[in-house]
Amino acid sequence: MKVLFVYKYLTLGGVEAVIRARLDGLRRCGLEVHAWFLVDGPGRGMFAGMEPFLHVGDVGALSVHLARERYDVVSSIDTEEAFPAMHQVAPHGRLVLEVHSPYRENVVYLRWLEMLEIAAFLVPSRFQASVVRGSLGWHAPIHVVPNPLRQAFAVEPEAFEHRPPHPVVAWVGRLDRVKNWPEFLKVAAVLLARAHLVEFWVVGQADEPDVEHWFLRRAGRLGVLSRMRWFRDFPHEQMPRLLDAVRDSGGVIVSTSRFESFGMTVAEAMARGCAVVVPERGPFDEFVAHGTTGFLYPPGSPARAAELVEMFLRDAILRRECGLNGRKAILARHGPDQAIPVLVQVLWELVRRPVNEAADLHDPFSDVRS
C-alpha cells in the first residue's frame, strides 16, 4: 500500500510529530509512506533521515505529483487549501480527511465537503469525533484512530544526570489563546505566593511577535519572570530529555488548554513518567484518570490547578505512582507498537471496502479506560 499524508505547515507541532511517527511505524509494517507540506518551516529537522519521503510544494505542485504518482490512500490533515488537487486521487485511491485541529474556526470547512469523494474521516479521540459530528451537516463515516507516540518517548526513561536545582513546573505548547498560556502564568503566581521554591519552564513560541511581547510583560507583572526559563525554539528531538529533567527534578507538567483534539504534549509527558495536571475536559479525561494517572482540575481555576501541583510537589510517592501509571496507560494505547497497527487496519479497510460500506465509528479501544 502507498500512502500520502498532506499538511499545511512544516512546523514543530503535534501533527508533525504524529506524521513522523507514522512514517517510522508504517514503513516497518511494509507500507510506502510519504508526507507533503504546502509550506516549509522549522519542522524539517523533525524528518531527518526521511528526506526521500518528505515533499514540500504548493497546491499546483501537489496536483502534478498526485497525477504522476498513484497512491492507495491520500490523507489531508486539516488542509482544505489542498482540496483543489484532490480530484487527482480518484478513481485509483481513497481520499481521507483527518481532523486534528482544536481551533473551531479551522474546521468550518467541514460543512461544505459534499463535492469531494471522501472515504472516511479520521480523528484522534472520541471527543474529537463528537466535534466533527457536530460540525458536519451530513452523515459520514468517522474512525477514531489513536495518535502514535514517537519511539523516543516510548523507550524506558533514563535518569537525568544533571537535575535542575529546584522542582520544575513546566508548560509546553504554542503561545496562543487556545493553549491558554495566561492561565499557566496565574498558576505560577499562586505557587510563588505560597513560597514554593520552584522553577517555571515554558516550551513553545507564538505565531506573532506581539503575543510574545505580551507573554513576557504579563509574566513580569505577575512576578514570575525571575523564576522562569523560556525555551522558545526547542527541537522536538530533545523533548524526551527535557521531560526526563522535569520528572527527575520532582516537578510536574501542567496543561491549561481550552480545546484539544488529543493533547500530544501531555501524552508525551506521561510516556516519560511525568506527573501531569490538566483541565477536566475532553479529550484529557479519556487518558488521564484523576488521582491515578494524573490530576484533573476545573477549567478556569488556576488556584485549584496550583493546589494539585502542590500535592505532587509535596508527595514524592504519589508523584512517582501517577507517573508510572500514566506511562503504562498512555503506552497501552498510544505507544507506536499499539497505535500503528490500528491505523494499518483502518487503512486496509478503507482500501478494500466501497465507501458506502465503511464502518461508521471505528474505536478498538472503546472498552479501555486509561
C-alpha positions in Angstrom: 0.0 0.0 0.0 1.2 3.5 -0.8 0.0 6.4 1.4 0.5 10.2 1.4 -0.2 12.5 4.3 -0.8 16.1 3.4 -0.5 19.0 5.9 -0.2 22.8 5.6 2.9 23.9 7.6 6.1 22.2 8.4 6.4 23.5 11.9 7.3 22.0 15.3 3.8 20.9 16.2 1.9 17.9 17.3 0.6 17.0 13.9 4.2 16.9 12.5 5.2 14.6 15.4 2.3 12.3 14.5 3.2 12.3 10.8 6.9 11.4 11.7 5.8 8.6 14.0 3.6 7.3 11.2 6.3 7.4 8.7 8.5 5.3 11.0 5.8 2.9 12.1 4.0 2.3 8.8 7.3 1.7 7.0 8.1 -1.0 9.5 4.8 -2.6 8.6 5.8 -2.7 4.9 3.8 0.3 3.6 5.3 3.0 1.4 4.6 6.3 3.2 5.2 9.9 2.1 4.4 13.3 3.6 3.6 16.5 1.7 3.7 20.0 3.3 2.4 23.1 1.5 4.8 25.5 3.3 8.3 24.8 4.5 9.4 25.6 8.1 11.4 24.8 11.2 9.9 21.3 11.5 12.1 20.0 8.7 14.6 18.8 11.2 11.9 16.5 12.7 12.1 14.5 9.5 15.9 13.9 9.5 16.6 10.6 7.7 13.2 10.7 5.9 14.2 13.2 3.1 13.3 10.9 0.2 9.7 10.7 1.6 9.4 14.3 2.5 7.9 16.7 -0.1 7.3 20.5 0.1 5.4 22.4 -2.5 2.3 24.5 -3.3 -1.1 23.1 -4.4 -0.1 23.2 -8.0 3.0 21.1 -7.4 0.9 18.7 -5.3 -1.6 18.3 -8.1 1.2 17.4 -10.5 2.6 14.9 -8.0 -0.8 13.2 -7.5 -1.3 13.0 -11.2 2.1 11.3 -11.6 2.1 9.1 -8.5 -0.6 6.6 -7.8 -1.5 6.5 -4.0 -3.8 4.0 -2.5 -4.7 6.5 0.3 -4.2 10.2 0.5 -5.0 11.8 3.8 -5.5 15.5 4.1 -5.0 16.7 7.7 -6.9 19.9 8.3 -5.7 21.2 5.0 -8.6 22.4 2.9 -6.2 24.5 0.8 -5.1 21.2 -0.8 -8.7 20.3 -1.9 -8.3 21.6 -5.5 -5.6 19.0 -6.1 -7.6 16.1 -4.6 -9.6 15.3 -7.7 -6.4 13.5 -8.8 -6.9 10.9 -6.1 -9.9 9.1 -7.6 -10.6 6.6 -9.1 -7.5 4.7 -8.1 -7.1 5.9 -4.5 -9.1 6.8 -1.4 -9.3 10.3 0.0 -9.3 10.6 3.8 -9.9 13.7 5.8 -8.2 13.9 9.2 -9.5 16.4 11.7 -6.9 17.2 14.4 -7.3 20.9 14.8 -8.6 22.1 18.2 -9.3 25.5 16.6 -13.1 25.6 15.9 -12.7 28.2 13.2 -10.3 25.9 11.4 -13.0 23.2 10.9 -15.7 25.3 9.4 -14.8 23.8 6.1 -16.4 20.5 7.2 -19.8 21.8 6.3 -19.1 22.1 2.6 -17.5 18.9 1.5 -20.2 17.1 -0.5 -18.3 17.8 -3.7 -15.4 15.6 -2.5 -15.4 11.8 -2.7 -14.3 11.1 0.9 -13.8 7.6 2.0 -13.8 8.4 5.7 -12.8 10.9 8.5 -10.1 10.0 10.9 -9.9 11.6 14.4 -7.5 11.0 17.3 -10.1 10.8 20.1 -13.7 10.2 20.9 -14.0 13.8 22.0 -12.8 15.0 18.5 -15.3 12.6 16.9 -18.1 14.4 18.7 -16.7 17.8 17.5 -16.6 16.5 13.9 -20.1 15.1 14.1 -21.4 18.5 15.3 -19.6 20.3 12.5 -20.8 18.2 9.7 -24.0 19.0 8.0 -24.3 15.4 6.7 -23.7 11.8 7.9 -20.2 10.5 7.3 -18.0 7.5 8.5 -15.7 8.6 11.3 -12.9 6.4 12.6 -11.2 7.0 15.9 -7.5 6.2 15.4 -5.1 6.8 18.3 -2.1 9.1 17.6 1.2 7.2 17.9 4.0 8.5 20.0 7.4 8.5 18.6 9.7 5.7 19.7 12.0 8.1 21.6 9.2 8.8 24.0 8.2 5.2 24.4 11.7 3.8 25.3 12.4 3.2 29.0 13.1 6.6 30.7 16.7 7.2 31.9 17.8 9.2 34.9 18.7 12.8 34.1 22.3 13.3 35.1 22.3 17.0 36.0 19.0 17.5 37.7 17.7 21.1 38.0 18.3 22.6 41.4 14.6 23.0 42.2 11.4 21.2 41.1 10.3 22.3 37.6 6.7 23.2 36.8 6.6 23.1 33.0 4.1 24.1 30.3 4.5 23.1 26.7 2.6 24.5 23.7 2.1 27.3 21.2 1.6 30.7 22.8 -2.0 31.3 21.7 -5.5 31.7 23.1 -6.4 28.0 22.7 -3.4 26.8 24.6 -4.2 29.5 27.2 -0.8 30.5 28.4 -2.2 33.3 30.7 -3.8 30.7 32.9 -0.4 28.9 33.4 1.1 32.2 34.5 -1.6 32.6 37.1 -0.9 29.1 38.3 2.8 30.1 38.6 1.9 33.2 40.5 -0.2 31.3 43.0 2.6 28.8 43.6 5.1 31.6 44.2 2.8 33.4 46.5 2.7 30.2 48.6 6.5 30.4 48.9 7.3 27.3 46.8 10.9 27.2 45.7 10.3 26.1 42.1 11.3 26.9 38.5 8.8 27.5 35.7 9.7 26.3 32.3 7.7 27.4 29.2 8.4 25.5 26.0 7.0 27.0 22.8 6.6 30.1 20.8 3.9 32.4 19.4 3.0 32.9 15.7 3.1 36.6 16.2 5.8 38.7 17.9 3.2 40.9 19.7 2.0 37.8 21.6 5.4 37.0 22.8 5.8 40.6 24.0 2.5 40.3 26.0 3.6 37.0 27.4 6.8 38.5 28.8 5.0 41.6 30.1 2.3 39.5 31.8 4.9 37.2 33.4 6.8 40.3 34.7 3.6 41.9 36.1 2.7 38.7 37.9 6.2 38.4 39.4 7.1 35.1 37.9 9.5 36.2 35.2 12.6 35.9 37.5 11.8 32.2 38.2 11.1 31.4 34.6 13.1 29.8 31.7 11.6 30.2 28.2 12.6 27.6 25.7 11.3 29.5 22.7 12.5 27.3 19.8 13.2 23.9 21.3 13.9 21.0 18.9 11.4 18.1 19.3 14.2 15.6 19.2 15.3 16.9 22.6 11.9 16.8 24.2 12.2 13.3 25.8 15.3 14.5 27.7 13.6 17.8 28.8 10.7 15.8 30.1 13.1 13.5 31.9 14.6 16.6 33.6 11.2 17.8 34.7 10.4 14.3 36.1 13.7 13.9 38.0 13.6 17.4 39.4 10.5 16.4 41.3 8.4 18.5 39.0 5.1 18.5 37.2 3.8 19.1 33.6 0.7 21.4 33.5 -1.7 22.0 30.6 -4.1 24.8 30.6 -5.6 24.3 27.1 -9.1 25.4 26.3 -9.5 22.9 23.4 -7.6 19.9 22.2 -8.3 17.2 19.8 -5.9 14.9 21.6 -3.2 16.6 23.7 0.1 15.3 22.3 2.3 17.2 24.7 0.5 15.7 27.7 0.7 12.2 26.2 4.5 12.7 25.6 5.0 13.8 29.2 3.1 10.8 30.5 5.1 8.5 28.4 8.2 9.8 30.1 6.7 9.2 33.5 5.9 12.8 34.4 3.1 13.7 36.8 0.5 15.8 34.9 -2.1 18.3 35.9 -4.7 19.0 33.1 -8.1 20.6 32.6 -11.1 18.4 33.4 -12.5 18.3 29.9 -12.3 16.2 26.7 -10.1 14.7 25.4 -7.9 14.7 28.5 -10.4 12.7 30.5 -10.0 9.9 28.0 -6.5 9.1 29.2 -6.0 11.0 32.5 -7.7 9.3 35.4 -7.9 11.7 38.4 -5.6 10.5 41.2 -4.4 7.5 39.3 -2.6 8.7 36.1 -2.6 12.4 36.9 -4.9 15.2 38.2 -7.8 16.9 36.5 -8.7 20.5 37.6 -11.8 22.6 36.8 -11.1 24.6 33.7 -10.6 28.3 34.5 -9.5 27.6 38.1 -5.8 28.3 38.4 -6.0 28.2 42.2 -7.2 24.6 42.1 -4.6 23.7 39.5 -1.9 25.1 41.8 -3.3 23.1 44.7 -3.0 19.9 42.7 0.5 20.8 41.6 1.4 21.4 45.3 0.1 17.9 46.1 2.6 16.4 43.6 5.4 18.6 44.8 4.9 17.6 48.4 4.3 13.9 47.9 7.1 12.1 46.0 5.4 8.7 46.3 2.1 10.0 44.8 4.1 11.8 42.1 6.0 8.7 41.2 3.0 6.3 41.2 0.9 8.6 39.0 3.9 9.0 36.7 4.4 5.2 36.4 0.6 4.6 36.0 0.4 7.3 33.4 3.2 5.9 31.4 1.7 2.4 31.4 -1.7 3.7 30.4 -0.6 6.0 27.6 1.7 3.5 26.0 -1.1 0.8 26.1 -3.0 2.9 23.6 -0.6 5.4 22.0 2.7 3.5 22.1 3.9 3.1 18.5 3.6 -0.7 18.6 0.0 -0.3 19.8 -1.3 2.6 17.8 0.3 1.9 14.4 -1.4 -1.5 13.8 -4.8 0.2 14.4 -4.0 2.7 11.7 -2.9 -0.1 9.4 -6.1 -1.9 9.9 -8.2 1.1 9.2 -6.3 1.9 6.0 -6.7 -1.6 4.7 -10.4 -1.5 5.5 -10.8 1.7 3.5 -8.9 0.4 0.5 -10.9 -2.8 0.4 -14.4 -1.6 1.1 -16.6 0.6 -1.1 -17.1 4.0 0.6 -20.8 3.3 1.4 -19.8 0.2 3.3 -17.3 1.8 5.6 -17.8 1.3 9.3 -19.5 4.4 11.0 -17.3 4.6 14.0 -14.1 2.5 14.5 -12.8 2.6 18.1 -10.9 -0.6 19.0 -10.3 0.8 22.5 -13.9 1.6 23.4 -13.7 -0.7 26.4 -10.4 0.6 27.6 -10.2 3.2 30.3 -6.7 4.6 30.6 
